[in-house]
Amino acid sequence: MRVLSDAFIPELPNHYKGKVRENYDLPDGRRIIIATDRLSAFDVILTAIPLKGELLTQTARYWFEETADICPNHVLDYPDPNVVVGTRLDILPVEIVVRDYLAGTTSTSVLTKYKNGERDMYGIRLPDGLRDNEKLPQAIITPTSKALDGGHDEPLTRDEILTRGLLSEEQWDTVSRYALALFARGKALAAKRGLILVDTKYEFGTNKDGTIILADEIHTPDSSRYWLAASYEERFKAGERPQSFDKDFIRAWVTARCDPYKDRIPKIPAELIEQTSRVYTQAFETITGKTFTADISGKTVLDRIRENLRPYF
């Protein structure tokens, strides 16, 4: 299978390489965002998953279109299956995470902290007696700082965000309202497809007018947890992990073998990479109700992207 591990295109200006995406800022205020097949977890790149970039872009496209009535988003065009051209934004320094279940796989997750006895997190008091992967009384917002390269996201409370001047009170109120409304829409549409939207991360920015706009991606298997609804109750009662449609199972594979924040992470086996590609494909098809057909034009994925982006050179 063809894999896009790198998407450097020298003819495009102002290149910035993120963990998963390659960005190019055009002089006219647009940004070209190319989703590679790199898989990031635990603040490192674990491997590359065939078709992941295309599947992420097309899953996000579905959700951007389904939520455009809730809040404005950055999307301007899709010149290639792996590429979105959007409005360049000043990204707000807070990531907005919405959670509807007590879930997680890492040592820093809400679930791990809860099992270690913590109840006050992100300025929210969680009730006693919750079990692994249990539904929370209501969806909550658990904001974090945006870590610099190599750093870890820091949990924040509303008061800390306002006191540090990371967001104004008006900005906080707006992104909170948007995030909960987006999550409610995602939860409802996922339920119609037999999925549970467990939690997700939103990134917002402001345009030149100061308008808050949804950026990056939305409700993808990279930014969200999805569980299969049909088997959730049975697995929950048995104390088993819910069946997931995201990168959570690859996180679980890693954490079963090491502490990913302290130890050297073992090489991801080929069969797990293939399984992950199938999971991303199944997630796209289940979420959107569409059959996925990979775009195999071009000698390589990067060759195809270069050709489709030629008008931007």
Summary of the structure (lengths in Angstrom):
residues: 313
radius of gyration: 19.2
end to end distance: 28.3
largest distance: 57.8
contacts: 962
relative contact order: 0.18
helix: 31%
strand: 26%
